Amino acid sequence: MGAIDYWCNAFTPDRRALWDASIAGQGVPLKIHREGDGFAEPAELVARMDELGFDTLVLPTCDLADHAGELDFESMATRPEEFAKWADTAPGRFVAAWSFDPASGMAGVRRAAEVTGDERYVGLHTHTHSFDRRFDHRDYYPFYALASDLGLPVVMQAGSSGGLMASECGRPIGIDRPAMYFPDVKFVLSHTGWPWVDEALAMAIKHANVFLGTATYPPRHWSAELLRFAAGPGRGKTLLGTGFPVVGHRHLLRQLDEVELSSEAREQLQGGAARSVFARIAGPR
């Protein structure tokens, strides 16, 4: 069973300038790892995946909104037409999570329903801090209801914003009410919930349908509590991700080798948990 990256941003070389501009424009203290892990054309990235043992990458995908500036996440996300092309050329290696704007109302819900009619869309996704709404805000509920109807998970950034956007909306405790209201929807709190990691862990322990995702935080940045969770009660509830290009796939696995995990815990972390969350992802190649 190969690894699954549950959050990989658009990876082609044309995105490099956008990321550089966003990092510089917001003064984010972030270093993008490039050696052996840089932006690549699809065929090159698939070869890298084969080398490193990744079966599938989940790509947050959305339409480019008229209001999106070059510093906005939506400008750097995968476009539907790009995804279709990449998925056609490498079946099963690239799947998508439809990234929605909670402020778009029923028009947004209908668009999400239309797009996810394609089985290669394996979940819903929202870039929380772009919209400054807690996870229990009423604008999210129609999208959660759609996820319930379709049997799709919802992935959201939890924790602090890395850029110049309000962070409070990312408090993990915000998922408490939605998790009870939609017990059949699997929610993935991404980015470890930092700096509220314990709060994110509390939600994942309390609710059978709440999971924790590690995208953008390689293992050297995991707290002792998160490591204990992934090794013990969080086996099957912790998903491995890169948030590429923030973390590269080679960089991630190199640090993962430094972590003491049982073979079962590592198997669940690298792909088992993701396969249980994303029911539309096929089995091993």
C-alpha positions as CSV (number, residue, x, y, z in Angstrom):
1,M,0.0,0.0,0.0
2,G,1.6,3.3,-1.1
3,A,1.4,6.6,0.6
4,I,-1.4,9.2,0.1
5,D,-0.8,12.9,0.4
6,Y,-4.2,14.3,1.4
7,W,-3.3,18.0,0.6
8,C,-0.9,18.8,-2.3
9,N,-1.2,22.2,-3.9
10,A,-0.8,22.8,-7.6
11,F,2.7,21.6,-8.4
12,T,3.6,22.8,-12.0
13,P,6.4,25.3,-12.5
14,D,4.1,28.2,-13.4
15,R,3.0,28.3,-9.7
16,R,6.5,29.1,-8.5
17,A,6.3,32.8,-9.1
18,L,2.9,33.0,-7.4
19,W,4.2,31.3,-4.3
20,D,7.3,33.5,-4.2
21,A,5.2,36.7,-4.6
22,S,2.8,35.6,-1.9
23,I,5.6,34.7,0.6
24,A,7.4,38.0,0.0
25,G,4.2,40.1,-0.1
26,Q,3.0,38.8,3.3
27,G,6.4,38.6,4.9
28,V,5.8,34.9,5.8
29,P,9.0,33.3,7.4
30,L,8.8,30.3,5.1
31,K,11.5,28.5,3.2
32,I,10.3,26.5,0.2
33,H,12.4,23.3,-0.2
34,R,13.4,22.9,-3.8
35,E,16.3,20.4,-4.1
36,G,14.8,17.2,-5.3
37,D,11.4,18.4,-4.2
38,G,10.6,21.3,-6.5
39,F,7.8,22.2,-8.8
40,A,7.5,19.8,-11.7
41,E,5.5,18.8,-14.7
42,P,3.1,15.9,-14.1
43,A,5.2,13.2,-15.7
44,E,8.2,14.3,-13.6
45,L,6.1,14.3,-10.4
46,V,4.7,10.9,-11.1
47,A,8.3,9.6,-11.5
48,R,9.1,11.2,-8.1
49,M,6.0,9.6,-6.6
50,D,7.1,6.2,-7.9
51,E,10.6,6.7,-6.4
52,L,9.3,7.7,-3.0
53,G,6.3,5.3,-2.8
54,F,3.4,7.7,-3.1
55,D,0.3,6.2,-4.8
56,T,-2.0,9.3,-4.9
57,L,-2.0,13.0,-4.3
58,V,-5.2,14.9,-3.4
59,L,-5.2,18.3,-5.0
60,P,-7.4,21.1,-3.7
61,T,-9.1,22.4,-6.8
62,C,-11.3,25.4,-7.5
63,D,-12.5,28.0,-10.0
64,L,-10.5,31.2,-10.0
65,A,-12.8,33.8,-8.4
66,D,-12.9,37.3,-9.8
67,H,-11.9,38.8,-6.5
68,A,-8.8,36.6,-6.0
69,G,-5.6,38.5,-6.0
70,E,-2.1,37.0,-6.5
71,L,-1.6,36.6,-2.7
72,D,-4.8,34.5,-2.3
73,F,-4.8,30.8,-2.0
74,E,-7.4,30.5,-4.7
75,S,-4.9,31.9,-7.2
76,M,-2.4,29.2,-6.5
77,A,-4.9,26.3,-6.3
78,T,-5.4,23.7,-9.1
79,R,-7.9,24.6,-11.7
80,P,-10.6,22.1,-12.8
81,E,-9.3,22.0,-16.4
82,E,-5.7,21.4,-15.1
83,F,-6.9,18.6,-12.9
84,A,-8.8,16.9,-15.6
85,K,-5.8,16.9,-17.9
86,W,-3.4,15.6,-15.2
87,A,-5.8,12.9,-14.0
88,D,-6.4,11.8,-17.6
89,T,-2.6,11.4,-18.2
90,A,-1.9,9.6,-14.9
91,P,-5.1,7.7,-13.8
92,G,-5.3,7.2,-10.1
93,R,-2.3,9.2,-9.2
94,F,-4.0,12.6,-9.0
95,V,-7.5,13.1,-7.4
96,A,-9.1,16.3,-6.2
97,A,-10.9,17.9,-3.3
98,W,-13.3,20.6,-4.5
99,S,-12.4,23.8,-2.6
100,F,-15.5,25.9,-1.9
101,D,-16.2,29.4,-0.8
102,P,-18.7,29.2,2.1
103,A,-20.0,32.7,1.2
104,S,-21.1,31.5,-2.2
105,G,-24.4,30.2,-0.9
106,M,-26.6,27.8,-2.9
107,A,-24.8,28.7,-6.1
108,G,-21.6,27.4,-4.6
109,V,-23.4,24.3,-3.3
110,R,-24.8,23.6,-6.8
111,R,-21.3,24.1,-8.4
112,A,-19.8,21.7,-5.8
113,A,-22.5,19.1,-6.5
114,E,-21.9,19.5,-10.3
115,V,-18.1,19.1,-10.0
116,T,-18.1,16.2,-7.6
117,G,-20.3,14.2,-10.0
118,D,-16.9,13.3,-11.3
119,E,-15.8,10.4,-9.1
120,R,-12.2,11.6,-9.3
121,Y,-13.2,14.4,-6.8
122,V,-12.9,12.6,-3.6
123,G,-13.8,15.2,-1.0
124,L,-14.7,18.9,-0.3
125,H,-12.1,21.4,0.9
126,T,-12.1,24.9,2.2
127,H,-9.2,27.3,2.8
128,T,-10.6,28.5,6.2
129,H,-8.7,31.7,6.6
130,S,-9.6,33.1,3.2
131,F,-13.2,33.5,4.4
132,D,-12.9,34.2,8.2
133,R,-15.7,31.9,9.3
134,R,-15.5,29.5,12.2
135,F,-16.2,25.9,11.3
136,D,-19.7,26.1,12.9
137,H,-20.7,29.3,11.0
138,R,-24.1,28.9,9.3
139,D,-22.6,29.4,5.8
140,Y,-20.8,26.1,6.1
141,Y,-23.8,24.0,6.9
142,P,-25.2,23.7,3.3
143,F,-21.8,22.4,2.2
144,Y,-21.6,19.9,5.1
145,A,-25.1,18.7,4.1
146,L,-23.9,18.2,0.6
147,A,-21.0,16.2,1.9
148,S,-23.4,14.1,3.9
149,D,-25.6,13.4,0.9
150,L,-22.6,12.4,-1.3
151,G,-20.6,10.5,1.3
152,L,-17.6,12.9,1.0
153,P,-15.2,14.1,3.7
154,V,-14.5,17.8,4.3
155,V,-10.9,19.0,4.7
156,M,-10.2,22.4,6.3
157,Q,-7.2,24.3,7.5
158,A,-7.2,24.5,11.2
159,G,-5.0,26.6,13.5
160,S,-3.3,29.8,12.7
161,S,-3.0,31.4,9.3
162,G,0.4,31.5,7.9
163,G,-0.3,34.7,6.0
164,L,-1.9,38.1,6.9
165,M,-5.4,36.7,7.5
166,A,-7.4,36.4,10.7
167,S,-6.6,33.2,12.6
168,E,-9.4,32.8,15.2
169,C,-11.7,31.2,12.6
170,G,-9.3,28.3,12.5
171,R,-9.8,27.3,16.2
172,P,-10.3,23.5,16.1
173,I,-13.1,23.7,18.7
174,G,-15.3,25.1,16.0
175,I,-15.8,21.6,14.6
176,D,-17.4,20.4,17.8
177,R,-21.1,21.2,16.8
178,P,-20.8,20.3,13.1
179,A,-19.3,16.9,14.1
180,M,-22.3,16.2,16.2
181,Y,-24.8,17.6,13.7
182,F,-23.3,15.6,10.8
183,P,-22.1,12.4,12.4
184,D,-21.7,10.7,9.0
185,V,-19.4,13.4,7.6
186,K,-15.7,12.9,8.1
187,F,-13.9,16.2,8.9
188,V,-10.1,16.5,8.6
189,L,-8.6,19.3,10.7
190,S,-5.5,20.1,8.7
191,H,-2.2,21.8,9.5
192,T,-2.2,20.0,12.9
193,G,-4.4,22.8,14.4
194,W,-1.2,24.6,15.5
195,P,-1.0,26.5,17.9
196,W,-4.1,24.8,19.2
197,V,-2.8,21.3,18.7
198,D,-4.2,19.9,22.0
199,E,-7.6,21.4,21.0
200,A,-7.5,19.6,17.7
201,L,-6.5,16.4,19.4
202,A,-9.4,16.7,21.8
203,M,-11.8,17.0,18.9
204,A,-10.3,14.0,17.2
205,I,-10.4,11.9,20.4
206,K,-14.0,13.0,21.2
207,H,-15.6,12.5,17.8
208,A,-15.3,9.4,15.7
209,N,-15.7,11.5,12.5
210,V,-13.0,14.0,13.2
211,F,-9.5,13.4,11.9
212,L,-6.2,15.2,12.1
213,G,-4.0,16.2,9.1
214,T,-0.4,17.1,9.2
215,A,0.0,19.1,5.9
216,T,2.6,21.9,6.0
217,Y,4.1,20.6,9.3
218,P,6.8,18.0,8.8
219,P,7.5,15.6,11.7
220,R,10.3,17.7,13.4
221,H,7.5,20.3,14.0
222,W,5.1,17.8,15.6
223,S,4.5,18.2,19.3
224,A,5.1,15.4,21.7
225,E,1.3,15.1,22.2
226,L,0.8,14.8,18.4
227,L,3.5,12.1,18.2
228,R,1.9,10.1,21.0
229,F,-1.5,10.4,19.3
230,A,-0.2,9.3,15.9
231,A,1.6,6.3,17.6
232,G,-1.3,5.3,19.8
233,P,-5.0,6.4,19.9
234,G,-4.6,8.4,16.7
235,R,-3.7,5.3,14.6
236,G,-6.2,5.5,11.8
237,K,-7.1,9.1,12.6
238,T,-4.0,10.9,11.5
239,L,-3.4,11.7,7.8
240,L,0.0,12.5,6.3
241,G,0.2,15.6,4.0
242,T,2.7,18.0,2.6
243,G,0.8,21.2,1.6
244,F,3.3,21.1,-1.2
245,P,5.3,23.3,-1.9
246,V,5.4,24.2,1.7
247,V,6.8,20.7,2.5
248,G,8.3,18.5,-0.2
249,H,7.5,14.8,-0.4
250,R,11.2,13.8,-0.1
251,H,11.6,16.2,2.8
252,L,8.6,14.8,4.6
253,L,9.7,11.1,4.3
254,R,13.2,12.0,5.4
255,Q,11.9,13.4,8.6
256,L,9.3,10.7,9.1
257,D,12.2,8.2,9.2
258,E,13.3,9.9,12.4
259,V,10.0,9.2,14.2
260,E,9.6,6.1,16.3
261,L,6.4,4.5,15.0
262,S,5.2,0.9,14.9
263,S,4.8,-0.6,11.4
264,E,1.0,-0.5,11.9
265,A,1.0,3.1,13.0
266,R,3.2,4.2,10.1
267,E,1.1,2.3,7.6
268,Q,-2.0,4.0,8.9
269,L,-0.3,7.4,8.9
270,Q,1.0,7.1,5.3
271,G,-2.1,5.8,3.7
272,G,-4.5,3.7,5.7
273,A,-6.2,6.6,7.4
274,A,-6.6,8.5,4.2
275,R,-8.1,5.5,2.5
276,S,-10.7,5.3,5.2
277,V,-11.5,9.0,4.9
278,F,-11.6,9.3,1.1
279,A,-13.8,6.4,0.2
280,R,-13.5,7.2,-3.5
281,I,-9.8,6.6,-3.6
282,A,-9.1,3.3,-5.2
283,G,-7.0,0.6,-3.6
284,P,-3.3,0.0,-4.2
285,R,-2.0,0.0,-7.8
